[in-house]
Amino acid sequence: MPRKKDPLRTYKEKRDFTKTPEPAPNERLKLDKKKRIFCVQEHHSSRLHWDFRIEVDGTMPSWAIPKGPSLNPKEKRLAVQTEDHPISYATFEGIIPEGEYGGGTVMLWDYGTYKNMREQDGKLIPMKTCLKDGRIEIFLNGEKLKGTFILIRLQNSPKDWLFFKKKDEYSDGRRNIIKSENKSVLTQRTVSQIKKDEGKKNKAYEECS
């Protein structure tokens, strides 16, 4: 039998887990089997962006959104699909060392559960099929993002998608949620505080080693 393809192979190849605090794929996160999780991580690397990740069949397909999510249905954000991440990445927050892939400060900007909303003939279309088709419709129940959001893959650019809010009771064309919500849902720290706190930890570790 042919060997089953490892969906996290690219994730592993890009990282040296003896140098980065990012979780190795064998680390597990206890999950509610009835609910799928999502997260958004504000990532201050060479270019600021927000990483949007959703749990699908044991991994987290991921997209980098340069301008971050918006609650305004009229604002369609570019979302560049990146490598799948392990489920354990959903709660990661800290500093990826300079020189390592994605080096910079990561803040857990939002976290919650989601529900698949895409149907055909009254039946839900499996998330794996939605990914393959290039159209995802999900209801997010996060601490910051709520309501239905849509991801659509661009026809002539397989890694480029559009991410936008569907008009519903949670839409808001006046509020810039990126500016108004600037603290971690995990630790209530700002990016500056994370950088300062984690920098001190790293320095102390280096002095003791």
C-alpha positions in Angstrom: 0.0 0.0 0.0 1.3 3.5 -0.8 2.3 5.5 2.3 -0.3 8.0 3.5 0.7 11.6 2.8 1.6 13.6 5.9 -0.5 16.8 5.9 2.0 18.4 8.3 5.2 17.6 6.4 5.7 21.1 5.2 5.1 22.5 8.7 7.8 20.2 10.0 10.3 20.9 7.3 10.1 24.6 7.8 10.9 24.5 11.5 13.7 23.5 13.9 11.9 22.6 17.1 15.1 22.8 19.1 15.1 26.6 18.4 11.5 27.6 18.1 8.9 27.4 20.9 6.2 26.5 18.3 4.5 23.2 19.1 5.8 20.0 17.4 3.0 18.1 15.6 3.1 15.3 18.2 1.8 17.6 20.9 -1.9 17.1 21.5 -4.7 19.5 22.5 -7.8 18.2 24.2 -10.7 18.9 21.9 -14.5 18.6 22.1 -15.3 16.2 19.3 -18.7 17.9 18.8 -17.2 21.3 18.2 -14.4 22.4 15.8 -12.1 25.2 16.8 -10.6 28.2 15.0 -8.1 30.8 15.9 -6.6 34.0 14.7 -3.0 34.9 15.5 -1.6 38.4 15.0 1.8 37.8 13.7 4.5 40.5 13.7 7.1 38.9 11.4 8.8 40.6 8.4 5.3 41.8 7.4 2.4 42.2 9.8 -0.4 39.8 9.1 -3.2 37.8 10.8 -3.1 34.0 10.6 -6.6 32.5 10.3 -6.8 28.8 11.1 -9.7 26.3 11.2 -9.7 22.7 12.4 -10.4 20.2 9.6 -9.9 16.5 10.1 -7.0 16.7 12.6 -5.0 19.6 11.2 -5.5 23.3 10.8 -5.7 24.7 7.2 -4.3 28.2 7.5 -4.4 31.6 5.7 -2.3 34.7 6.1 -4.5 37.8 6.0 -2.3 41.0 5.5 -5.0 43.5 6.5 -6.7 41.3 9.1 -10.4 40.4 9.4 -13.1 42.9 9.0 -16.7 43.0 10.2 -17.7 45.0 7.2 -19.3 42.8 4.5 -18.1 45.3 1.8 -14.5 44.7 2.7 -13.0 41.6 1.0 -9.6 40.7 2.4 -6.9 38.8 0.6 -6.1 35.6 2.4 -3.0 33.6 1.2 -3.2 29.9 2.0 -0.1 28.6 3.9 0.9 25.2 5.2 -1.4 23.3 7.5 -0.6 23.6 11.2 -1.1 21.1 14.0 -4.2 21.5 16.2 -1.9 22.3 19.2 -0.9 25.6 17.4 -4.3 27.0 18.1 -3.2 28.2 21.5 0.3 29.2 20.6 1.5 32.7 21.7 5.1 33.9 22.1 8.2 34.8 20.1 9.6 32.9 17.2 13.4 33.6 17.3 14.9 35.9 14.7 16.4 33.9 11.8 13.8 31.1 12.2 10.9 30.7 9.8 8.3 33.3 10.6 10.5 35.0 13.2 8.7 37.6 15.3 6.0 38.0 17.9 2.8 36.0 17.8 -0.4 37.0 19.8 -3.5 34.9 20.1 -5.9 37.5 18.8 -9.0 35.3 18.8 -10.1 31.8 19.6 -13.4 29.9 19.5 -15.5 27.3 17.7 -17.0 27.3 14.3 -19.9 25.6 12.5 -20.0 24.6 8.8 -22.8 26.5 7.0 -22.4 25.4 3.4 -25.2 23.1 2.2 -26.4 21.5 -1.0 -29.8 20.0 -1.3 -30.4 20.5 2.4 -27.3 18.6 3.4 -24.0 20.0 4.8 -21.1 19.7 2.4 -18.1 18.2 4.3 -15.3 20.7 5.2 -12.8 18.7 3.2 -14.9 19.1 0.1 -15.4 22.8 0.8 -11.6 23.2 0.9 -11.2 21.3 -2.3 -13.9 23.2 -4.0 -12.4 26.5 -2.9 -15.5 27.8 -1.1 -16.0 27.8 2.7 -18.9 29.2 4.6 -18.6 29.1 8.4 -20.3 30.6 11.5 -17.6 31.7 13.9 -18.3 31.8 17.7 -15.1 33.5 18.9 -14.4 36.1 21.6 -14.0 38.8 18.9 -15.3 37.3 15.6 -18.9 36.2 15.5 -21.3 35.4 12.7 -20.9 34.0 9.2 -17.7 34.4 7.3 -16.8 33.3 3.7 -13.6 32.2 2.1 -13.5 31.9 -1.7 -10.4 30.8 -3.7 -9.5 32.9 -6.7 -9.6 30.9 -10.0 -6.3 31.8 -11.4 -4.3 31.8 -8.2 -4.7 28.6 -6.1 -3.1 30.0 -2.9 -5.0 33.3 -3.0 -8.5 33.4 -1.4 -10.9 36.2 -0.4 -12.1 36.4 3.2 -15.1 38.4 4.1 -18.0 38.8 6.5 -21.5 37.9 5.4 -24.1 40.4 6.2 -25.9 39.4 9.5 -26.6 40.7 13.0 -22.9 40.7 13.8 -21.8 42.9 10.8 -20.5 46.3 11.5 -19.3 48.7 8.8 -18.3 51.4 11.2 -16.0 49.5 13.6 -12.4 48.7 12.9 -12.0 45.6 15.0 -8.3 45.3 14.4 -7.7 48.6 16.1 -10.4 48.4 18.8 -9.4 44.8 19.9 -5.6 44.8 20.4 -5.2 42.3 23.3 -4.6 38.6 23.5 -7.6 36.4 24.3 -5.3 34.1 26.1 -3.3 36.4 28.4 -4.9 39.9 27.9 -1.5 41.2 26.8 -0.7 43.6 24.0 1.9 42.6 21.4 4.4 45.0 23.1 3.8 43.3 26.5 4.2 39.8 25.0 7.5 40.9 23.3 8.7 42.4 26.6 7.7 39.5 28.8 8.8 36.7 26.5 12.1 38.6 25.8 12.9 38.5 29.5 12.2 34.8 29.7 14.4 34.1 26.7 17.2 36.2 28.1 17.0 34.4 31.5 17.1 31.0 29.8 20.2 32.0 27.8 22.0 33.2 30.9 21.3 29.9 32.8 22.2 27.6 29.9 
